[in-house]
Amino acid sequence: MTAVRLPQKLPQGFSQGPRRFPLRSVLCVIPLALVLVVAVRHRSVLMEGFGHLRSAEWPWLLAAAVATCLTWVAAASARQGAVMQRLPARRLLATQFAAGAANHLLPTGLGAGAVNLRFMTVCGVPLARSSAALALYMLAESIARLTLLVGLLIAFPGALHIGSLLPSGAIGPLLLAAGVVLLAAVATLLLVRRLRGAVLSFLRTALGEARSVHTRPARALALWGGSLAFPLLQAAGLTAVGQAMNLAVPPLHMALAYLAATAAVAMVPTPGGIGSVEAALIVALVAAGGPVAVATAVVLAYRIITVWVPLLPGALTLGALVRLKVI
């Protein structure tokens, strides 16, 4: 019996098996799908926000949009200042735009952190140093935001009733809960040797990176200048929208209300603060003396400009950066 030789290649038109889609193609679609889900869930807020924008003064809205765009420049500056290695400027700026979209699709801080961590790793920064740079940026931005808040509170002590930002009697339980969490974290570090070693190693790397950054004035200026400019530009955006809709609150008081509200919701793990930020901003503006109806309209319009309008192009940019292997 003669052996039958099978062809090495199948004839044209035949397939060797089910076709697999590349993982990166799937990852490019995920941000767009998440945008659609978030938009459908908050469609009533979107419709109401766009309705308020029609009656606003457009020059002030344009100023708010410009301030929003400049926040990405400030974030890029601070990110570069947090790491010694020179990062590609254009790709860094595009990454901050994409990170903003990721931050609104994932719990606050996780989306932007993951995007920037991946970007620095692709640029050749070792994982330990990129993680330290990420922690340094977050620390600098938090210090800058709290410094601005405390400074405005000292300058305008009667501008905002802080107690109205929290329910009556909530301060005690919140402080108790924070103390319990802190004690639990310390106990865990003391009892788990492997975790303690990892944390101490990370802290040594982070402190070394921080010392290196601050030995170069240009890096330190970029880090702290960008960290200060970022919340200032965000507050300026809210102030501009308030002016566009004739909110009867002084501009600096509106900035103070923004900083206080965002500080109050910093620990709420909602995607981009959606829902929690709106509620806190409305309460803060009312505490600053604004009417409830106008304050609500201002906040909805502000979130349309800063969150919803950039969300789709940001998601498209995120998908493109994934496909181009920038992140």
C-alpha positions in Angstrom: 0.0 0.0 0.0 1.4 3.4 -1.0 1.5 6.2 1.6 -0.7 9.2 0.8 1.2 12.5 1.2 -0.8 15.3 2.7 -0.3 18.8 1.4 1.9 21.0 3.6 -0.4 24.0 3.0 -4.2 24.1 2.8 -5.7 25.3 -0.4 -6.8 29.0 -0.6 -10.2 29.5 1.0 -9.7 26.9 3.7 -8.9 27.7 7.3 -6.7 25.8 9.8 -9.0 26.6 12.7 -10.9 29.4 14.4 -9.4 32.8 13.9 -8.2 34.5 17.0 -8.4 38.2 17.6 -5.2 39.9 18.9 -5.4 40.9 22.5 -4.6 44.5 21.8 -7.5 44.8 19.4 -9.8 43.7 22.2 -8.2 46.1 24.6 -8.8 49.0 22.1 -12.5 48.3 22.2 -12.9 48.1 26.0 -12.6 51.8 26.7 -15.3 52.6 24.1 -17.6 50.0 25.5 -17.1 51.4 29.0 -17.9 54.9 27.8 -21.1 53.7 26.3 -22.1 51.9 29.6 -21.3 55.0 31.7 -23.1 57.4 29.3 -26.2 55.2 29.3 -26.2 54.9 33.1 -26.0 58.7 33.5 -28.0 59.8 30.5 -30.4 61.9 32.6 -27.5 63.9 34.0 -26.1 64.3 30.5 -29.3 65.7 29.1 -29.8 68.1 32.0 -26.2 69.3 31.9 -26.4 70.0 28.2 -29.7 71.8 28.7 -28.0 74.2 31.2 -25.2 74.9 28.9 -27.5 76.4 26.3 -28.4 79.3 28.6 -24.8 80.0 29.7 -22.5 82.8 28.6 -20.2 81.2 26.0 -17.0 83.2 26.6 -16.8 81.9 30.2 -17.5 78.4 29.0 -14.7 78.7 26.5 -12.4 79.8 29.4 -13.5 76.7 31.4 -12.7 74.5 28.4 -9.2 76.1 28.0 -8.6 75.6 31.7 -9.6 71.9 31.3 -7.1 71.5 28.5 -4.3 73.1 30.5 -4.9 70.5 33.3 -3.4 67.9 31.0 -0.3 70.0 30.4 0.0 70.5 34.2 -0.3 66.8 34.8 2.3 66.0 32.1 4.7 68.5 33.7 4.3 67.0 37.1 4.6 63.4 35.8 7.9 64.4 34.1 9.1 66.1 37.2 8.5 62.9 39.3 11.0 60.8 37.3 14.7 61.4 36.4 14.5 59.9 32.9 13.5 62.1 30.1 10.0 61.1 28.7 8.8 61.8 25.2 6.9 65.0 25.5 4.2 64.5 22.9 3.5 60.9 24.0 3.5 62.0 27.6 0.8 64.7 26.9 -1.3 62.2 24.9 -1.0 59.7 27.8 -2.3 62.3 30.3 -5.3 62.9 28.0 -6.0 59.2 27.8 -5.4 58.7 31.5 -8.1 61.2 32.2 -10.6 59.0 30.3 -9.3 55.9 32.1 -9.7 57.7 35.4 -13.4 58.3 34.7 -14.0 54.6 33.8 -12.2 53.0 36.8 -12.2 53.9 40.5 -10.6 57.2 41.1 -6.9 57.3 40.7 -6.6 53.6 39.5 -7.2 54.3 35.8 -4.7 57.2 35.5 -2.2 55.4 37.7 -2.3 52.2 35.6 -1.9 54.1 32.3 1.0 56.2 33.5 2.7 53.2 35.1 2.5 51.3 31.9 3.7 54.3 29.9 6.8 54.8 32.0 7.6 51.0 31.9 7.3 51.1 28.0 9.7 54.1 28.0 12.3 52.0 29.8 11.8 53.1 33.4 12.2 50.1 35.7 9.0 49.1 37.5 10.3 49.9 41.0 11.3 53.5 39.9 8.1 54.1 37.9 6.1 53.0 40.9 8.1 55.3 43.1 7.6 58.2 40.6 3.8 57.5 40.6 3.7 57.6 44.4 5.8 60.8 44.4 3.4 62.5 42.0 0.4 61.5 44.0 2.0 62.8 47.2 3.0 66.1 45.6 -0.4 66.6 44.2 -2.1 65.9 47.5 0.2 68.2 49.4 -0.3 71.0 46.8 -4.1 70.6 46.9 -4.3 70.6 50.7 -1.9 73.6 50.9 -4.1 75.6 48.6 -7.2 74.6 50.6 -5.6 75.6 53.9 -4.3 78.8 52.4 -7.8 79.8 51.1 -9.4 78.8 54.4 -7.0 81.1 56.3 -7.5 83.9 53.8 -11.3 83.5 53.8 -12.3 82.0 57.1 -16.0 82.8 56.8 -16.4 81.8 53.1 -17.4 78.2 53.6 -19.1 76.4 56.4 -17.0 73.1 56.5 -19.5 71.4 58.8 -22.2 71.5 56.1 -20.1 69.3 53.8 -20.7 66.4 56.2 -23.9 65.1 57.8 -24.4 66.1 61.4 -22.5 63.9 63.8 -20.4 62.2 61.1 -17.0 63.7 62.0 -16.6 61.5 65.0 -17.4 58.2 63.3 -15.2 59.2 60.3 -12.2 59.9 62.6 -12.8 56.6 64.4 -12.9 54.7 61.2 -9.7 56.3 59.9 -8.0 55.4 63.2 -9.1 51.8 63.0 -7.9 51.5 59.4 -4.5 53.1 60.3 -4.1 50.7 63.2 -5.0 47.7 61.1 -2.5 48.7 58.4 0.3 49.2 61.0 -0.5 45.8 62.7 -0.5 44.1 59.3 2.9 45.5 58.5 4.3 44.4 61.8 2.9 40.9 61.7 3.6 40.0 58.0 7.3 39.9 57.5 7.2 39.5 53.7 4.8 42.4 53.3 6.9 44.6 55.6 10.0 43.8 53.6 8.3 44.7 50.3 7.0 48.0 51.8 10.4 49.0 53.2 12.1 48.2 49.9 9.6 50.3 48.1 10.0 53.2 50.5 13.8 53.1 50.1 13.4 53.3 46.3 10.8 56.1 46.6 13.0 58.1 48.9 16.0 57.7 46.7 14.0 58.8 43.6 12.6 61.8 45.5 16.1 62.8 46.5 17.4 62.5 43.0 14.5 64.5 41.6 15.1 67.3 44.0 18.8 67.5 43.2 17.8 68.8 39.8 15.9 72.2 40.0 14.2 71.7 36.6 12.7 68.4 37.7 11.6 69.8 41.1 10.1 72.9 39.5 8.1 70.7 37.0 6.9 68.4 39.8 5.7 71.1 42.2 4.7 73.6 39.6 2.5 71.1 37.8 1.1 69.7 41.1 0.1 73.2 42.1 -1.2 74.2 38.7 -3.4 71.1 38.3 -5.9 71.8 41.2 -5.8 75.6 40.5 -6.8 75.0 36.8 -9.6 72.6 37.9 -10.9 75.2 40.4 -10.6 77.9 37.7 -12.7 75.8 35.4 -15.5 75.6 38.0 -15.2 79.4 38.7 -15.5 80.2 35.0 -18.7 78.0 34.7 -20.0 79.8 37.8 -19.4 83.1 36.1 -21.1 81.9 32.9 -24.2 81.0 34.8 -24.3 84.0 37.1 -23.7 82.1 40.4 -23.8 84.7 43.2 -20.6 83.5 44.9 -17.2 85.3 44.7 -14.7 83.5 42.4 -12.2 82.7 45.2 -15.0 81.3 47.4 -16.0 79.0 44.5 -12.3 77.9 44.2 -12.4 77.2 47.9 -15.6 75.2 47.6 -14.1 73.1 44.8 -11.0 72.3 46.8 -13.0 71.4 49.9 -15.4 69.2 48.0 -12.7 67.3 46.1 -10.8 66.8 49.3 -13.9 65.4 51.0 -14.6 62.8 48.2 -11.0 61.8 47.6 -11.5 58.5 49.5 -14.7 57.6 47.7 -13.9 54.8 45.2 -16.3 55.7 42.4 -15.2 55.9 38.7 -13.9 59.4 38.2 -15.9 60.5 41.3 -19.0 60.4 39.1 -22.0 61.0 41.4 -20.0 61.7 44.6 -18.1 64.7 43.1 -21.4 66.3 41.8 -23.1 65.9 45.2 -20.1 67.3 47.1 -19.7 70.2 44.8 -23.3 71.2 45.0 -23.2 71.1 48.8 -20.0 73.1 48.9 -21.3 75.8 46.6 -24.5 76.0 48.6 -22.3 76.3 51.8 -20.5 79.1 50.1 -23.8 81.0 49.7 -25.1 79.9 46.3 -28.7 79.1 45.6 -29.4 75.4 45.3 -30.9 75.5 41.8 -28.1 77.6 40.3 -25.4 75.6 42.1 -26.8 72.4 40.7 -26.8 73.8 37.2 -23.2 75.0 37.5 -22.0 71.7 38.7 -23.8 69.7 36.0 -22.5 72.1 33.3 -18.9 71.9 34.8 -18.9 68.2 34.7 -20.2 68.1 31.1 -17.2 70.2 30.1 -14.5 68.5 32.2 -15.7 64.9 32.1 -18.3 64.0 29.5 -17.1 66.0 26.5 -13.4 64.7 26.7 -14.5 61.2 27.6 -15.0 59.8 24.1 -11.9 61.3 22.4 -10.0 60.3 25.5 -11.1 56.7 25.2 -10.3 56.8 21.5 -6.8 58.1 22.3 -6.4 55.4 25.0 -7.3 52.7 22.4 -4.9 54.2 19.9 -2.0 54.3 22.4 -2.6 50.7 23.3 -2.6 49.7 19.6 0.5 51.7 18.9 2.2 50.0 22.0 2.8 53.4 23.6 1.2 51.9 26.7 
